[in-house]
Amino acid sequence: MTTIHQNRIDHVFADRSRKRFIPFITVGDPTLEVTYKIAHALVEAGADILELGIPYSDPLADGPTIQQASQRALKHGVAIKDALQLVVKLRASGMEAGLVLFSYVNPVFQYGIERFFADLAASGADGVVIPDLPVEESGSAIAAAKKHGVHVISLVAPTSQTRIRMIGEQATGFLYCVSSLGVTGARTELRGDLTDFLKRVRESTTAPTAVGFGISTPEQVRTLAPHADAVIVGSAIVREIERYGEQLQDPNQCDDAVEKIKNFVHQLSSALQ
């Protein structure tokens, strides 16, 4: 009899007394080989779950930093199959952190929903975030995900007032709380009503909550930690990868550049302690 392993996201959030850190990076920026190295560095820097963005030509939810990262990765032809292969490689190397892919709905539909979730589970990934998949149209994706023991991570935004409860009730894995209106991107200030929004979300769901979009400093991480189970940081890390882009592609300087990114991320994750 085969036993299905506990989904790593569920394992990570089994203990709600500890706050969790979820960094985002774009797969293939600047190369697939470097993404592999950075992924390991992020876990060493305190990541509990990694969010791995599949590059897409029209990323509606992403600000300029992640859009540019997508463009750099697309120049190498990086697609869903490469992200899945990266997960296989990370698992083969012994990585036990939760691994979540981030993809827009078009590539998933083109790949085939059933095939996508079968391959997602087979690779060792734990879930997927599909930001442009409305909850009302997510039935087939959620059914396929459930069949294969992985999660479709739902997003809830401050604009979703009347929908917060509906989204919260069907959320599994964790509920991705969008901290700001508009696209992703590092911000100097957070919304004044953000803690009220996070409180309403937590009251609407039994799923763990993770807050992301626009969080870029240790101070912001520290401020939001009491109001969610996890904090997600994306653009600020992707910006560091862009900053060290040339060094990351130079075999003589790559490890040093990865170490600098690791130190930057450690400062963010340490703010949760």
PyMOL commands that set and color helices and strands:
alter all, ss='L'
color gray80, all
select helices_A, chain A and resi 8-12+32-44+64-74+80-92+105-111+113-123+135-137+139-147+158-170+194-204+218-227+235-243+245-248+254-270
alter helices_A, ss='H'
color red, helices_A
select strands_A, chain A and resi 20-26+49-53+98-102+127-129+151-153+155-156+175-178+209-212+230-233
alter strands_A, ss='S'
color yellow, strands_A
deselect
rebuild
show_as cartoon
